[in-house]
Structures are given as structure tokens and as C-alpha cells.
Amino acid sequence: MPAHIEDHPLNQGVESPSNQRGSARDLLISIAVMVIGVILLIAGYIGASGTTDTADQITYIASSTLPGVAVLIAGAVLAARAASVAQQRETAALRQEVSAVVQWLSSATEATDSTEEPPG
């Protein structure tokens, strides 16, 4: 058993608040982009449904609905990217913790081995 348990790597925080703020900011941006896409879709639908003239309907579809779909897809891609980046950060933090524990245990084992008396 290691003598200095307070030196254990898991007793030290790994996740920094700036990483958490970056993930939250990216998620908020993606949600805002998706909301803009939904607003464009609704505006295009309302505009197209408010007229019986086919030329006007095509204008609303081309100017609001199709860009709304594109912006909504872009927001979904941004959200997926934010989730992926957050997952990569968590994986890197976990790898760092595991590496620190392995190093801590190997140093504790070496210290234990050096203090034992040779059989004799």
C-alpha cells in the first residue's frame, strides 16, 4: 500500500472549467443555428401557404424553406461536432487519468521492492 494516498492521481482534478465552457458554447451555437433554420422553414411555409399563385409559392420555397433546411442541417452537424469534441475531451482525460494511475502504481511497486530485504 502506498504511503502517500493523497498523492494519488485521482485525487487531483483533470477537467478544466474552460473546456466545459467551450463545449457549452458550441452546443448553444448549434442550437441557435437550428432555431434559425426552423424559423426559416416556418416563414417559408406560412408564405407559401398564404398564396395560391404558384410563382409566389416557388419564391417562398426557394427563399426561405430550402435555406431553412440547409441551416437546420448545418446546426445538426454543429451539434454532432460539439458532442464529438466533448467525447474526445473525456476520452483524453480518461487516458491521462489511467496513465497517471499506472505510473503511480509502478512507482509505489518500485518503492516497495526496494525496501524489502533480500532472502538470505
N, C-alpha and C positions, 0 to 999 in steps of 0.2 A: 504494500500500500504506500503510495507516495506520501511524503511528509508534508508537502505544501499543497493541500487541496484547493486553497484559494487561488493558486496559480493555474488551476485547470482552465484550459482554453474556453470551455463552455460557460464559464463564469463571466466572460467578457462579452459585451455586445458587439455584434458584427454589422447589423443593418444600420445604415446612417439615415437620419431624417431627410437628407437631401434626395436620396434615392426614392423614398416614399413620396415626397412632394412631386418629383418628376413623373412618377407613374400616375399619380392622381391628376396632374396637369394634363398628361397625354390622354387619359381617359375622358376628362372633361372636354377637351378639344374635340375628340372623336364624337362625343355625344352632341356637342353643339353643331358639328357638321351634319350629323344625321338629322337633327331637328330642322336645320335649314333645308335639307333635302325633302323632308316630309312637308314643310311649308310650301315649297315649290310644287310638289305633287298636288297638294290640296288646291293651291291657287290655279294650277293648270286645269284641274278637274272642274272647279267652280266656273272658270272662264269658258271652258268648252261646253259645259252643260247649260250655260246661260244663253246660248245662241243656237239657232237652227241652221245657220249658214255654214256650210262645210268648209269654206275657205277660212272663216274665223276660227272654227274648231281646230283646224290643222295648225293655224298660227299659235293658238294656246298650247297645243300639244308640243309643237316644236320649240316654243319659247319658255315653257315652264315645266311641263311634265317630263320630257326627256332629260333636260338638265337636272331636274329633281331626282330622277332615277340615278343618274351619274353621280350626283353629290351624295345621295344616300349610300351607294356602293362604296364611294370613297371614304365615307365615315365608318362604314363597317370594316373596311381594310385598315383604317387607322386604329380602330378598336382592337382588331386582331393583332396588329403590330404592338400595341401597348401591352396586351396580355402576354405576347411572346417575349417582349423585353422584360416584363416583370418576372416571368418564369425563368428566363436566363439569369437574372439577378439572384433569384432564390437558389438556383442550381449552383451558381458560383459561390454564394455564401455557404451553402451546404458543403461543397467541396473544400472550401477553406477551413470550415469547422472540422471536418473529418481529417484533413491533413494535419491540423493543429493537434487534434486528439492523438493521432498516430505518433506524431513527433513527441508529444508529452509522455505518452506511454513508453516509447522506446527510450527516452531519456531516464524515465523512472526505472525501467528494467536494467539499464546500464548502471545506474546508481546502486541498485540492489545487488547486481552481480559483482560490483567492485567492493562491496562491503562484506561479502561472505568470505569465510575462511576457507582456504583450500583443504580438502580432506587429507588427513595425514596421520 
